[in-house]
């Protein structure tokens, strides 16, 4: 939990520091530039990037709440299962797995449901269930990765659009054009690039954090399930 809080703090600090730094350096002479005015200069593309950042932050908070060991591999559930297995109360263990909804319960339920079909069938069923559960979790966190990929592309799009606007203004004004006349398009070009990177970098970090966590929990669930179900494995016959 402490690692998760630290990771979220780092993400907030990166976003805040980058935004504040840009706002501090982006003011025009005689005019105080704030974050909202900078976002306003980024146009519709910048607003869309900002909305993406809100979506990404909501996903990170949701993942922080749901992708945790006490949610996917609750300790009380493991202890209760171990007691049932020690007492060979396998029907009760299956009933408990069907009542609970977590990573370990789904894997064990698929194996216990085929206890009459032999260990190999149980092992295959548990493997398929574990793979399906892992795929579901990876799919769930993939949207954070998607945002980290889309945000800089939108920033690049804003850069191109901003430069097109600046050159159109230059063409329309001709020799009478000055720096102030081109500032709108150039500001849009630079601001969308900055916003895209500010969103993408912490989102990419968050995705890799949750991906590693999912892989670790999935591996741990496999080890626990394997230890519990090992008692169903036929004993090896001694060589004659």
Secondary structure, DSSP 8 states (H G I E B T S, - for coil): -HHHHHHHHHHHHHHHHHHHHHHHH---TT----HHHHHHHTHHHHHHHHHHHHHHHHHHHHHHHHSSHHHHS-HHHHHHHHHHHHTT-HHHHHHHHHH--SHHHHHHHHHHTTGGG-HHHHHHHHHHHHHHHHHHHHHHHHHHHHHHHHHHHHHHHHHHHHHHHHHHHHHHHGGG--HHHHHHHHHHHHHHHHHHHHHHHHHHHHHHHHHHHHHHHHHHHHHHHHHHHGGGS-------
